[in-house]
Amino acid sequence: MNIWNGEHRRIYMQEVGTRDGFQSEGTFVETRDKIALIDALSNTGMAKIEVTAFVSPQAIPALRDAEIVLREIQRKPGVVYTALVPNVRGAERAIDARADELNLVMSASESHNLSNLRMTREQSFNALKQVATLARGAGLPVNISLSCAFGCPMEGDVPVSTVLEWTRRFIEEIGARGVTLCDTTGMAYPRQVADLTAQCIKRWPHSEFTLHFHNTRGMGLANVLAAIDAGADRFDASLGGIGGCPYAPGASGNVCSEEIVHALELMGFDTGIDLDALIAASKCLPPLIGHDTPSQIVKAGRRLDLHPLPADFAAIRERAWQRDSPERARG
C-alpha cells in the first residue's frame, strides 16, 4: 500500500476532545458551550463523537453534566454519538440519555488498570461482560478501549500476546463490535503500531478497529500513517490536541484532529471532514478552557493559507528592478 498517495481511500475520523479532552481540564466548560461545540463538530463530518463519560461527578467533575449534554445535542444522521461508561450504573445512565454506542474501558496493563479503575484486569473484564449484556438488551453496540496497548508507563512494554488475548476475549466472549487500541501515554512507535494493527485486522477482519494515539513524544502522525499502511481506517483524535490520562504519568494531549485531517487530505485520503469548519471549532476552545491549545494548524494555518504582501511591496520591487537595470544595460 502506498500511503503517500491515498487515492481517495476513506479514513473515518472520530472526535474525543469533548470527553478525553475536557476530563483533563481544570476549568469546567459550561454545559451550553459543550452542547454548542458538539453541534459544531457534528457539522464537520466526524464519523463518531465521544460526547461525554458517565462517571462519578466526584471523580471527574468536568463531566458532571453528561445526561444533559447527551440529551440536548442536535444529532446529525450518520454520526455515531458514543459515551464512555465504567460500570453498569454508568451504562444505565448512558442508555437513558440515548447514547448510540457504549464505550467501555480497561487496560492491557495490570498496574495501570489498578491505578485507573481500582480493579484487576479480570475483575474489569467481568464487569464489562455485565455492561455488554445490558447494552445488548437495549440494542446498543459496544466498543472496548484497551488502554496501554502499546506500553505502560509503570511496567514498560506490554507483550503483544497480552494485547491479542484481551482483544480476542472482547470480540469472542463479550461480542464487542469494535476495539480501540489505545496509546495511552504516547509510547507507541511506527513499526510496533504497524505490526500490532496488521495482526488484529488479519485475525478479526470483520471487527471494527480504532487507533487512539497521543502525541506525547511527537510520533502521533507517524503512528497514524503506520496504522493506515497496515490497513487501519478509524482514528480517534482530539480537537486542538487537548487531553491526556489523569492516571497515566507523563501523558500529554491526543493527536490533534485538525492536524491529522490536514495531513491526510494533502496525501489524498478522503476523511469526509470540512477542514474549515473543524479549524473554526478548534478556535473556540481557548476561551472555553482558559488556555492555548497545542494545535499547530490553528497557529500557523494550513499549508496554502498565504500571507499578504508587505504594504510597501511595490516600492521594494521597483527599487530592486532599478538596481538591476545597469547590469541589464551592460549585458
N, C-alpha and C positions, 0 to 999 in steps of 0.2 A: 504494500500500500504506500502510495506517495503522499505523505502528509503535507508536502509543500504545495500540492495542488489539490485542494479539497474537492474540486469537481462537483460543487453544489451538494455534497453529502450532508445529510441532515444531522445536526447536533442539537440535542434538547437541553436548554438551559433552565436550571431550577434555582429560584431565589431563596436564600436562607437568612438574609440580613434582618428581617423583621422578627426572627426568633433567635438564631445563633448570634446575630449582631447585637440586638437590643438587650439580651440577657446579660451581656458583659459590660453594659454601660452603667455608670454610677448615677446618671441622670434619668429620671423617669420620663419617658416620652408620652405625652398626653394621649389619651385614647382616641380623640378625634383626629389627631395628627397621624397616629398609626393607621387608622382606617383610610385616611386620605392618601397616605403613601402606598398602602397595599392596592388601593383602587388605581393609582397611577401605574404601579407595577403590572397590574392586570392588563393594562393597555399597551404594554411594551412588547408583548408576545412571549412572555415566560410560559414554559410548558407546565411548571408547577411552582407554587409559592408555599413555603413553610410559614404559615401565618403566625403561629404562636406555640406555646407549650402549656399543657395543663398540669402544672406542678404546684407545689405548695407555695402560696404567696410569701410565706416566711423564708423559704429557701431562695426564691428568685422573685423579689418584689417588683422587678421591672416588667413582669408579665402577669401581674395580678388581675388584669382586665381581659383575660383570654376569652371568656364567654362573650363579652360584649363585642370585642373586635371581630371574632369569627362570625357572629350572627349578623353584624351590621355592615360588613363589607359588601360591595356590589360585585356579584360573581359574574365572570365572563365565561360564556360557553367555551369548552375546550381547555380551560385552565383547571388544574387539579389543586385544590386547597387542602393542604395537609397540616397536621398538627402533631407535635411530639407529645407522647404520653408515657409516663414512667410506670404506671400500675393500673389496676382495674378501675379505681376511682377516677383517675385521670381520663381513662378511656370512656367511662360513662359520661363525664362532663363534655368530652370532645364530640361524642356521638350526639348528645343532646343539643350541642351548638352547631350541628350539621357539618362536621368535617367530612371531606371526600375520601380521606385516607388517614390511617393511624400510622405514625412513625414511631417505632419502638427502638430502644437503645440499650446496648450492653457493650462491654469491652472485651477485646481479644486478650487483654492483659488482666491477670488476677489482681495485681496491685492497683491498677487504675480502676477496675470495677469496684473494688472495696472502697477506694478513696472517693469515687464519684457516686456510686449507688448504695454503698454500705451493705453490699451483699457479695457472696461468692458468685462466680460465673454460673455455676449450676443452679444456685438459688435464683439468679436473674432469669436464666432460661426457663425455669419452671413458672416464674411469674409472667414471662412473655407468652407462654402457652395459654395461660388463663385469659390474658388480654386478647390473644388471637381468636380464642373461642368466642369471646364476647363480640369481637368485630365481625366474625362470620355470621353470627346471629343477627347482626344489624345490616348485613350485606355490604360491609366495607372491606376493601383490601388492606393488607398490612405490608409495610416496608420495615425492614430492620436495619438500623445503622450500627455497624460494627466499629466501635472506636478502637484506636491504636492498631489498626490493621497493618500499618507499615512500621510500627515501632512504638515502644512505651518509654516515656521519659524517666521511669523508675526502674524498668527491667532491661531496657535496651531492645535488641531485635526480638521480634515475636516470630516464632517459626512459621513458615508458610503452611506447614501441615496443620498447625493450630487454626489458622485463619480458614483454611479449606474445610476443616472438620466442623467448625461452627457454622460456616456458610451452608454446608450440607444439611446440618440439623435444622437451620432456619427454613430452608426450602422444602426438605423432605418430611420433617417431623411437625413443623409449625404450619407449613403451607404458605409462607410469605411470597407475595407476588414479586417483591424486589428486595435486594440487599444493597446497602450503601457501604462501600469500603472507605473508611474514614482515616485520613492522615491527620490525626488529632493535634499533633504538635509540630507539624512540618518536618518530620523525619524522613519522609519518602524521597527517593531519588529515581530518575527515569528508568534505568534498567530494571530495578526492583518493581516499579509500577507496571512496566510492560509485561514482565513475567507473570505477576500475580493476576493481572487483568486477563491475560490470554488464557491462563489456566481456568479461571472462573467461567469465562464465556464458553470455552470448549466443553467443560463438564456440565454446565447448565445453560444450554443455548436458548432455552425458552424463558429464562428468568430475566428480570429487569435489573441490570447492574448500574449503579450510580457511583461516580468517583467524587470524593469530597476532600479537597486539598486545602491546606493552609500554606501561606507564603512565608512562613517563619524564617526560612533560610534562603529565600529568594529563588526557589526552584518550582514555584507554583505553576507557571505557564509551561515550563519544560515537562513537568509531570502530566499536565493535561495533554500535551502533544504526544507523549509516550503512550498514554492510555488510548488515545484515538488511534494511534498506529497499531495498537493491539486489538482494536475492534470496539472500544467503548464509544457510546454516543450520548451518554447522560452525565451531566456535571452539576454539582452544587456550586454556587458562588454567592458572594455577599456584596450587596450594593456598597460602593465606596471602599470595599475591602475591610469592613469592620468585623469584629467578632473575635472569638477565642474561647478556650475552655477554662472556666474558673477552677477546675480540679486537675489541671494539667500544667505543671510548672513550665514556664517558658513559651507557652502557646501565644502566638500573636494572631493577627487577623486572617480571615479566609482569603482565598483568591478573590480578586475584585471582579464583579460581574461585568462592568463596562470595559475593563482592560481585556478580559478573556474574549468578550464578544468582538471588540475592536480587532484583536489579533486574528481570530478565526475568520472573520469576514475578509480581511486582507488576503488570507490564504485560500479563499474561495469556498469556505464552508457556509452552509445555509443554517443560520441559528434561529431564524424566524423572529429576530429581535429588531425593533425600531431603535437603533442606537441613539438617535437624537432624544427620543423620549426617555431612554434609560439614563442618559447623562443628565437630563433635566431633573429626573427623580433623585439622582445622586447629589446634585447641587442643593437639594432641600435638606440633606442630612445635617450639616454642621450646626445650623440654628436649633435643630431638634435635640442633638446630643451634646451640644456645648463645646465642641472642639472640631478641628480639622480632621479629614479622613485621609487614608493612605493613597487614594485614587490618583494615579498619575495622569489619567485621561482628563479628569476634571481640572487638574493643574495646568497641563500642557496643551490640551486639546487633541483632537485626532490628527493623524499623520498629515492630512492635507487641509487642516484648519490654518489658513495662511494669515500672516500679519500684514497690516497696511504699510505701504512705503513711507519713509520719513517725509515729514512735511516739506522739507527743502530738497527733496529728491531731484526735482527738475534742475535746480541750480547746481547740485552736485554733479549731475550728468553733464551739464553744459560745461562746467569747469574741466571735467575730465576730457571732454572732446577737444576743448581749446588746447590743453596740454599736448594732446595727441596730434594736432594739426601741423605743427612744424615738422614733426617726424614724417608725417604723410607727404608733406611737400618735398622734403629731401629725397624721399623714396621715388 
